[in-house]
């Protein structure tokens, strides 16, 4: 019989997780998936939290970060899109990140280092790069959670009525909603991220995106750490 190893446990955990979701994953069920006693599993993995972290690291190996290019916006968008694609395939990750159980792992650190290094190399101050880094992470995780929940960008558009239910009060929404609905999930993500970056690089009082915008509040350690 093949000896039980940590890679075997991680692979079985991913199968069970994709089949039953995070709520259906337990160390006892994992032991059953492996055909082993729970005590045998605990010799390699201390608890469910460690197991989730190991599975996250395994999935994150599929993420590819681009080589730094001449355009920092494009480099950051490509990097974030790679992370987004992989994490979107495994919806449980966004939920775990939102609950703070997977922050600070290898994937978070890799992307954070790439984003911050890209921004600072343009001449942006550390403080301003930190604020933008937090915004990018919050956008990434928020978009994953919204996509998993099936949240529409503009909400359901009511059928035209007689005005009693307010259905005639939203002509612009009615005109624009189909355009938003026609966008793919990846297109919505990239478009929003580019808009975020374009705005950050063109802040009033800092036209080249190389310093701190006037009046910008300092970044707390807790906010910066939560995103990386």
Secondary structure as the mmCIF struct_conf table of DSSP 4:
data_model
#
loop_
_struct_conf.conf_type_id
_struct_conf.id
_struct_conf.beg_label_comp_id
_struct_conf.beg_label_asym_id
_struct_conf.beg_label_seq_id
_struct_conf.end_label_comp_id
_struct_conf.end_label_asym_id
_struct_conf.end_label_seq_id
HELX_LH_PP_P HELX_LH_PP_P1 UNK A 2 UNK A 4
HELX_RH_AL_P HELX_RH_AL_P1 UNK A 6 UNK A 20
TURN_TY1_P TURN_TY1_P1 UNK A 21 UNK A 21
HELX_RH_3T_P HELX_RH_3T_P1 UNK A 22 UNK A 24
HELX_RH_AL_P HELX_RH_AL_P2 UNK A 27 UNK A 34
TURN_TY1_P TURN_TY1_P2 UNK A 35 UNK A 35
BEND BEND1 UNK A 36 UNK A 36
HELX_RH_AL_P HELX_RH_AL_P3 UNK A 38 UNK A 42
TURN_TY1_P TURN_TY1_P3 UNK A 43 UNK A 44
BEND BEND2 UNK A 47 UNK A 47
HELX_RH_AL_P HELX_RH_AL_P4 UNK A 48 UNK A 60
TURN_TY1_P TURN_TY1_P4 UNK A 61 UNK A 62
HELX_LH_PP_P HELX_LH_PP_P2 UNK A 65 UNK A 68
BEND BEND3 UNK A 70 UNK A 70
HELX_RH_AL_P HELX_RH_AL_P5 UNK A 72 UNK A 89
BEND BEND4 UNK A 90 UNK A 90
TURN_TY1_P TURN_TY1_P5 UNK A 91 UNK A 91
HELX_RH_AL_P HELX_RH_AL_P6 UNK A 92 UNK A 98
TURN_TY1_P TURN_TY1_P6 UNK A 99 UNK A 100
BEND BEND5 UNK A 101 UNK A 102
TURN_TY1_P TURN_TY1_P7 UNK A 103 UNK A 104
BEND BEND6 UNK A 105 UNK A 105
HELX_RH_AL_P HELX_RH_AL_P7 UNK A 106 UNK A 121
TURN_TY1_P TURN_TY1_P8 UNK A 122 UNK A 123
HELX_RH_AL_P HELX_RH_AL_P8 UNK A 126 UNK A 149
TURN_TY1_P TURN_TY1_P9 UNK A 150 UNK A 150
BEND BEND7 UNK A 153 UNK A 154
HELX_LH_PP_P HELX_LH_PP_P3 UNK A 156 UNK A 160
BEND BEND8 UNK A 163 UNK A 163
TURN_TY1_P TURN_TY1_P10 UNK A 164 UNK A 165
BEND BEND9 UNK A 166 UNK A 166
TURN_TY1_P TURN_TY1_P11 UNK A 167 UNK A 168
BEND BEND10 UNK A 169 UNK A 169
HELX_RH_AL_P HELX_RH_AL_P9 UNK A 171 UNK A 181
TURN_TY1_P TURN_TY1_P12 UNK A 182 UNK A 182
BEND BEND11 UNK A 183 UNK A 183
HELX_RH_AL_P HELX_RH_AL_P10 UNK A 185 UNK A 201
TURN_TY1_P TURN_TY1_P13 UNK A 202 UNK A 202
TURN_TY1_P TURN_TY1_P14 UNK A 204 UNK A 205
TURN_TY1_P TURN_TY1_P15 UNK A 207 UNK A 208
BEND BEND12 UNK A 209 UNK A 209
BEND BEND13 UNK A 211 UNK A 211
HELX_LH_PP_P HELX_LH_PP_P4 UNK A 212 UNK A 213
TURN_TY1_P TURN_TY1_P16 UNK A 214 UNK A 215
HELX_LH_PP_P HELX_LH_PP_P5 UNK A 216 UNK A 220
HELX_RH_AL_P HELX_RH_AL_P11 UNK A 221 UNK A 227
#
